[in-house]
Amino acid sequence: MKKIIVFFLICFLMQQQANAQLTRYIIKLKDKAFSGYSLANPQLFLTSRAIQRREKYGIPVDSTDLPVTERYLDSIRMAGAVTILNYSKWLNQVAIKTTDAAALAKINAFPFVAGSTAIASFTNGAIQPVNKYLEIPENQVLTGDAPESSLTDQYDYGFSHGQVAIHNGQFLHNLGFMGQGMQIAVLDAGFYHYQNLPTFDSIRINNQILGTWDFVKNEESVNEDHQHGMQCLSTIAANMPGMFVGTAPKASFYLYRTEDANSEYPIEEQNWAVGAERADSLGVDVYSVSLGYTTFDDPALNYTYNNMDGNTTMIAKAADLAAKKGILVVVAAGNEGTSSWHYLSTPSDADSVLAVGAVDSLGNIAGFSSYGPSSDNRIKPNVASVGLMTAVANTSTGMPVFGSGTSFACPNMAGLSTCLWQAFPEVNNMSIIDALQQSASRFSNPDNRVGYGIPDVKKAFALLVKKLFQAQLQEIDCIVTGELQIKTGNSINVAIERKINSDPEYQLIKSFTGSGNFATQSLSFTDDLSQVPNGNIYYRIKMQVQGDTSFIIDSILIAHTQSCLPLANSVKMGPNPLQDQLQVIISRTANTSVTLVLFNALGQKIWHVQNNQLPGSQIYKIPTNQLAKGVYSIAFYANGKREWIQKLIK
């Protein structure tokens, strides 16, 4: 045993000499044995909101959700002159700081340790990273009149109008989807003066900032650090009507500092993973990640393009795990388009994130926006948003200034993605990404600068309505009945249209005026084909939103081959036992005065209808969902004479 310890000590003394400046390490653990937690009791390590997300989207709680084993942490902490900086349950690893080679050797000899990797110096390196952020001109307060928003829009966006309108973002806002009830984690380098800049008055007054943490200094305050995160936040959360309005101004936020703006080391990737885990455990819906890594202050730690495969870097692994937990992860593609590197940065290479490149408000590609694809040849970036001359908050006044970088394209897209998901909580994070990509300007011809292009959230909205839409149409005795399940609400109308061979255009046969909250509703209609010649009949379901936007939800073919005049009089009825609605199909060979009467068990009439029915068949619908359990009966009268009575059970 002494020989083994001496061997490890010699090895790590040599390693320390080779990496004299690297004093922060990742300790990789083998397992989570003796953790004291059980997958059967997730409420001990996940909030109810986080558990609800997993249940809603069918995501199992697994071993990556379990906390790091406490006794392992104790052993590492007591190994010598060692400080634990943080630890990641997803990656099952611990970040430590030490210059004690013997302690490091002892830690590596523990049976539960898989190995260690030097990742950073304790103090900032002498070499400063180049172009870590595209700097924003300070005090460049915008002058002149702001672009005018439509008088019918919910917000007067001011100088941010272009970055919202390029995606038709006002469409979602006008429908009432502004981020309410949604939670966004912004993980960045600091949120300088967010506590007193007027840009954030609204989210402060309305208690939309749910929590903060500095994972670099391990403290709560993030107000005194770098301005980059504050400016990214402003593109989402600003609410200064006529001057500057963000893309999800009513969302709630967690503000996490994971990035040390004064240096560049992989410890920041570890910080991000730990911050992402905390946000997940709290139940956050969306991450906005305007960070990216390619090269470091120590060139020995640099990545190559081959590492941009979505599965190699620490932060890409953590980002994909976040997506696996059901979180929508939106990431800046990087600002290296004009550099010798010019490729995307990590974690935008991750398999399951929405990587965002930069354009201006007219859709022109920003030269600095990093190139895809990923090194394993996947489409990257996924989409593009406004990151060239983006309206962001000035660090001194909070008034809008223009700044550039995929750093701002990312939160601009993250806010609109949040509003879209707010409208369609039935679908998961990957379905939101898919809808945004399908709605984008280059979906049929993606490239390596903007991926699938510039998303149109109005089109994405239509795609998701179609995805959730269900319809059943059937013809019985020349009567077509349609049962629809469709998301609709206030300011949204649904039209049923029909076209037969002799019609030059579709004809309206039924319309529904939307009411209530935007939610899945059941709509039904009937169409009498007794006067329609045999042949193919096309039905079209059309949605009109706010009077100016319409799109086709579905088209359905009915092969109409039935003879519409019945050979005999008949009555068909169902279901029995009763459910929500009783349908009675009455077929007559001649004009008939039809009466239907519903009786309770005492013989009292509780519902009736009378109709002069032409030759053919007609469906009569009787609402029965409010009836109490019991025995009922229904009688049919033809020309005043009772011809039929049937017992019913509820």
N, C-alpha and C positions, 0 to 999 in steps of 0.2 A: 504493500500500500504506500509506503514512504517513497519507493522508487517511482511509482505512478505519479504521486503528487509532485515530486521533483521534476519529472519529465514534463508535466503540464506547466510548471512554473518556468522552466527554461524556454519552452515554446512561446509562452505569452510574454516573457521578457524580451524575446527576439521580436515578437509582433509589436510590442510597445515601442521598441527602438525604431522599427520600420515606419510606424505610424505615430511619431512622437506627439503630434498635435491633435490626434484623434482621441478624445477622452469621453465620448458618449457612445454607448453600445446598445445593440438590440440583442436581448437574450431570448432565443427561441425555445419554447417549451414543447415537450413531447405529448402531453396529455392534460386532462383536467380531472385527474383522479383526486379523491378526497375533497371535492369542491364544497360539499355541504349544501349544494343546491340540486334541485331535481327538475327535469323537464315537465314533470306532472304538476309543478307549482310555479308557473312562470310569473305569477303576480309578485313573487319575491324579488324579481330582477327586471321586470318590464312593467310599465304603467298600463292601466286599463286601455288607454288609447292605442298603445303599441300592440297590445294583444288583440284588440278589435280589428286593427288593420290586417293582422295575420289571419284572423278568422274570416274576415270579409272576402279576402282574395285567395283563401285556401292555402296559406303559407304555413308549413309546420314550424313549430318551435323546435330548434335543433341544438346540437352541441355548441355551435358558434355563439348562441345566445347566452350560454352559461358563463358566469363571471370566471375570471382567472382564479385558480386555486390559491386561497389565502396563505396556506402553509408554505407554498412555493415562494410567494412574495416575502414571507418572513425569513425564509432561509437565505434568499438573495440579499435582503436588507442587512442581515446579521453576518454576512460573509466577510466583512471588513469595512474599509473606508468607501462605502457605496451609498449613493443616493438614488432612490427610485424616482424617475421623472414622471412616468405614466405607464400604463399597460393596456394592451389591446386584447379584448376577449375574442374578437373576430379572427385575428391573426394568431392569437395565443402566444403573445410575446411581450416582453418587458423592456422599456427603455431605461437605461441607468447611466449615471455619471460616476466615473471613478478614474483615478490615476494609480490605483493600488493593483499592481500586476498580480500579487499573490491572491488578492480577493477575486480577481477575474479568473485566475486559474482554478480557484476553489469552486467558483460558480459553475465553470464548465465541467467540473468533475461530478457535479450533482447528477444522480441517475435520471432526474426528470428534465434535464436540460439537453436540448438537441444540438446547441451550438451558439456561438456569439459572432456578431459582426460589428466592426467599428464603423460608425456612421457620421460622426461630427466631432469637431473640437468643442471645448467648453466655452471659450471666448470666440468672438467673431474673427473669421479669418482675414488676412490682409488683402486677399483678392476679392474684389467686389463683383458680383454678377453683372453682366451687361444686359441692358434692356429688360430688366425684370418686370417693369411695368412701362407702358407708353405713358410718359408724363403728361399731365394736364396743365395747360397754361394757367398759372395762378392769377386770380383777380380779373379774369377775362369775363366780366359781366356782360351778358348779351344786351345789345341795345337795339332800338327800333321796335316796330310792332311785331308781336308774336304772330305766327300763322293762326288764322281763324278756324275754329272748329265749327261744325254744323250746329245750328240752333237746336236741332233735335237730339244732339249728343248729350249723354249724361254729364260729361266733363268738358270744360274748356281747357284743353291740354297746353295751350301756350307753346313754348319752345320745344316741348316733347311731342307735339302733334305728329311730326313725320315718323318718329320711331314707333309710335302706336299704330298709326294709320297704314303703314306699309304692310302690316299683318291683319288689317281690319279689326284691330283690337277693340275699337270703340263698339263694334257689334256685340261683343260679350258684355262690355260695361253697360251698354244700353239695355240689355236684357236683365241687368241686376247682378251679373257675375263679376265681382271686383275683388274676390279673394276671401269673402266672409267665411269664417269657420275653418279655413285652411291654415296650415302652419308651414313656414319656410325657415330653413336654417341657412344663414349666410356664413360661410366659412372663409376667412380672409386674413388680412394682415393687421387689422385694427379698424376702429370706427370713430375716428377723430371727431370729437365735439358733437356727436349725434345727440347728446343730451341737451344741447342748447341751441342748435341750428334750427331756424324756422322751417326748414324743409321737412322736419320730422315732428312738427307740433302735433299733427293729427294722430300719428301712431303713439306718441307719448300720452296725449290727453285721453285717448281711448284705450290705454293699457294694452296696446298691441305688441309691445316688446315683452316677451314672456320670460326671458332669461339671457344671461351673458356668461361667458367664461373665457379666460385667457389661458390656453393650453401651452403657451410658451413660458409664461411666468408663473403659471398655476395660481391665478388670482381671479377675482370676479370682474374687476374693472377692465373695460376695453375702450373707454372713452378717450384716453390720452395717447393712444397708439397711432399707427399709420393711417392716413386718410383714405387709402385705396378701398377698404371695405365700406367705409361710409359712402363713398361716391357710387360704388356698386349698389348698395342698399337704396340710394336715392332714386335709381332708375326704376325700382319696384315700388317704393313706399312713399315717394313725394306726393304731397297733396296741397299744391299752391295754385288754385284755379286761376286761369288766365296767364300763368307763368310756367308752371311745371307740374305735371301729374304723372305718376308712375303707372306701371302696368298691372299692379295688384295692390292698390292703395289701402284695401281693407283687410288684407291678410294679417296674420300674427307672425312674429319673428323671434327666432333665437339667433343671437349674434355671438359667433365664436371666433376667437383669434387663434389660428393654428400656424400662421406663417410669420417668420421672423424676417422682416424686410431688410435687415442689415447684413444678412448672410444667406447662403444657399447650401443646405445640407439635407440628406435624407431624413434627419430627425423630424423635419417638417412634414414629411409624408406620414410618419408615425403619429405626430400630433393630429394630423387630419383624420387618420383612422380612428383615433380615440374620440375626437369631437364628433365624427359621424356616428359612432356607436352611441354616444350620449343622446344625440338628436333622435336616433332610431328608438332608443328605449323610452323616450318621452312621447313618441307617437308622431313625430314630424312627417309631413307629406312629401315635401320637395326640398332638395338641396340646390343652392346656387353656388357654384364653385369656380371662381375666377382666379385659379391658380394653375400652374403647370411647371413641370420639371423636365429638364434635359441635361444641363451641365451644372456642376457644383464648384464651390470654392476650392475643393481638392479635386484636381482633374482625374485622380485615380478612381473617383466615385462616379464619373460621368456615364451617362447612358449613350448607347448607340441607337441608330434607327431600327436595328433588329430588335431592340428591347421594346419598341412601340407596337407590341403585338397584342395588347390588352390583357396579358396574363403574366407578365414578368415583374413589373414594378410593384413595390409595396402599396402605393396609393391606388393603382389600377385594380389590384386584387380587392382592396377595401371598398372601392367604388362599386365594383360588381357585386360584392356581398350586400352593400346597401340596396342595390337594385333588386337583389334576390329577396330582401326583406319587404319589398313592395314599395320602395321609395323612388320617386322620380328624381334622378340625378342629372342636373344640367351643368355642363362644363364648358369653359372657354377653350377653344382649339389651340390658342397660342398666338404670339405676335412675332413669329420668326420668318414670315414670308419673304423678307428682303435680306435675310442673313444667309450665311453659307450653310447653316443647318436646314432652314426653311421648312422642315417637317413639323407636324403637330407635336405637342408636348403631352406628357402623361399627367392626369388620368383621362384626357380626352380620347385616348386610344382604347379605353376599357370597352368591353363587348356590349354592355347594356346601358350605357349612358347616352344622353343626348348632347353630342358635341356641337358647339356653335361657332361658326366662322363669322367674319365681319364684312358688312357692306355699308354704304351710306343710305340715306333716306330715299334715294332714287333707285336703289338696287345695284349700284356700281360696286364691284368688288374692291375691298381695301387691300392695297398692296402688301401691307404688313401681315395680313391674315395667314396663318400657317397652312401649309399644304397637307393634304392626305395623299394616298390612303394610309391606313395602318400598315405596318410591315407585313402582316399576314393578308393584305389586300382586301380589307373591308372598306366600304364607303365611309370616309371621314373627311371633313366634318360631316355630321348628319344633316344639318341645316345651317342657315345664316340669318343674322339679325343685324340691326343697326349698331355698328361699333366704330364707325368713322364719323366724326363730328356728332357725337351723341350728347344730348343734354344731360348733365350731371350737376351735382351740388358743388358750389364753390366752398372751399374749406373755411373761409373767413365769414362769408355772409349767408351762405346757404342758397343764394340765388343761382339760377342755372347758368352754367358755362358749358362750352363745348370741350369734350375730351374724346380720345380715341383709344381703341384697343378692343380685342375680343373680350377683354375683361368686362366691358359694358354691354356688348352684344349678348353675353351669357345671361346676366340678370334681366335684361329686357325680355328675353325669350322665356326665362324661368317664371316671370310674373304672369305672362299670358298663358303659359302652360298650366299654371296654378288655377287661373280663372276657368280654363277649359275643363280641367279635371273637376273643379267645383260643380260645373254643370252636369258632369257625367260620372258621379262617384261609383256607378255600377261597374265600370271597366277598370282594369288595373293600369299600373304605370307604363307597361310596355304597349298597351293599346293606345294610350295617349301619344307616345312617341310615334307609333305606327300611323295614327291619324294625322299628326303634324307633318310627317314625311310625305304621306300620300297627298296632302293638300298643297305641298310646296311647288314652287315654280318650275323646278327641273326634275320632277318625280320620274318622268319617263326617260330622262337622259341625264343622270347625275354625273358630276365631275369631281375633281380633287380639290376644288377651291371652295365651293359652297355646298357640296354634297347634293342632297335632293332639292336644294334651293331655299327660297324664302317662303315660309309657311303662311297660309291664309287661314286664320282661325274660323272664319265664316264657313269655308269649305270643310274644315275639320269638324266643325259643329254638325254640318249636314251628314258627313260620313259616319259620325257616331250615332246620330238619330237613326240612320239606315242600319247600322250594326245592331241596334237594340230593337228595331222594328220587327213585329210579327203579324202575320195576316193569315186568315183562313177564309177562303171563298168557296162556296158550293152552290150548285143549282139543283133545286128540287121543284118539279112541276112548274118549270118556267119562271121560278122566283129565285134570283141570286141573293144569298145572304152573305154578308161580309162581317167578320169579327176582327177588329184591329187592336193591337197593343202598341201604343206609340207615345213617345215623350212629347208633351205639349203643355201649354200654360198660357198665361196672360200674353197678349200681343202676338199670339201664334194661332193661325187658322189652318185647318186641314180640309182639303177638298178631295172628293172622289169624282173622277172623271171617267167617261166611257167613250169608246170609239168602235163603231161597226164599219163594215166594208163600204157602206154607202156614205159615211160621214167624212167630209174633208178634214175636219179637226175633231179633237176630243170635246165632248159635251159634258158640262157639269151636271151631276145627278144628285150630289149631296155635299153639304158643307158643314163644318163644325167650327164654332167660334171658341177659341181657347179661353180658359179661365183658370184661376188658382195658380199655385206654384208650379214651376216646371217639373213635371213628374210623369211617370208612365201612367197612361189612362186607357181605359177600354172604350172603344168607339164601335158602333155597329150601324149597318145600313142594309136596306133591301132594294132590289131593282127588279121591276116587273118586265120580263122579256116576252110577254104574251103577244105583243105586236111587233116583235123583232124577228126578222127572217133568220133562218138557220145559218150558221157560219161561225168563224172565230170572232170573239168579242174581247176587246182589250180594256182592262181597267187600269187606271193610273191614280196613285195616291200622291198628292202634291201638298207641300207645306209652304205657307207664306208667313214670313216673320216681319213684324213691325211695318207691314204694308209696302215694303220696298225690296224685299228679298224673298225669292221663291225658288224651290228646288224640288225635284222629283224624288220621292222616297222609294217607290217601287212600282213596277208594272207587272200585271198579272193577266194571263190568258185564260179565258173560259171557252171551251169548245161547245157551242150552243147547237145541239142536234135534236133537242126534244120537240115533240109536238105539244103545242101550248094549250090546246083545248082538251080537257080531260074527257075520257070515254065514259066516266061515271062520276056521280057525286060521291065525295069521300071527306072524312075528317081524320087528320093525324095529329097526335099530341105528344109532347114530352118536354122535359123528363118527369118521371113519376117513380119514386118520391121527388118532391119539388126541391129545387135549389134556388138560385137567384132569380131565374126567369122561366116562365112557362111559355112554350111556343105551340100555337095551334095553326096547322095548315089546312085551310078549307078549299076544296076543289068543287067547282060547280059547272055544269054544262050549259046553264042559262042564267040570265040576270036574276039575282036573288037578294032579298032583304035579309041580311045576316045579323044575328044578335048572339053575343056570348055573355053569359052571366056566371060569376063566381060566387058560391055560397059557403058560409061557414057551417059548422056541425049543427047549429041550431036552425039552419035553413034560412038564415038572414043573408040578404044580398050585400056583398061587400065590394064588388067591382062589376062593371059591365061595359060593353062597347056595342055600337050599332053601326052598320055600314051597308050601303048599296053596292054589292059586289058584281062586277061584270063576269062573263064566262071566263073561266080559267082558275088559277090557284092564287091564294093570297095568304101571307103569314101574319098572324096576330100575336103580338108579344105582351105577356101579362107579367108585371113585376111581382115577384113573390118573396123577395129577400127579407121584407119586413114582417112577413106572416109569422105568427107564433106556431110552435109545434102543435100538430093536431090533425084532424080529419076535415077535408073540404070536398066540394064537388063543383064541377063545371058543366053547364048545360049549353047546348047549341040549338038555336031557333032559326028555321028557314021560313021566311014569309009569315012570321008570327006563330008558327007551329013548331013545338019542340020535337026535334028529330033524334037527339042524342044527349046523354048525360053520363058523366064519368066521375068515379070516386078518386080523390087525390089525398096523398099523405105528405105531411111536412115533418 
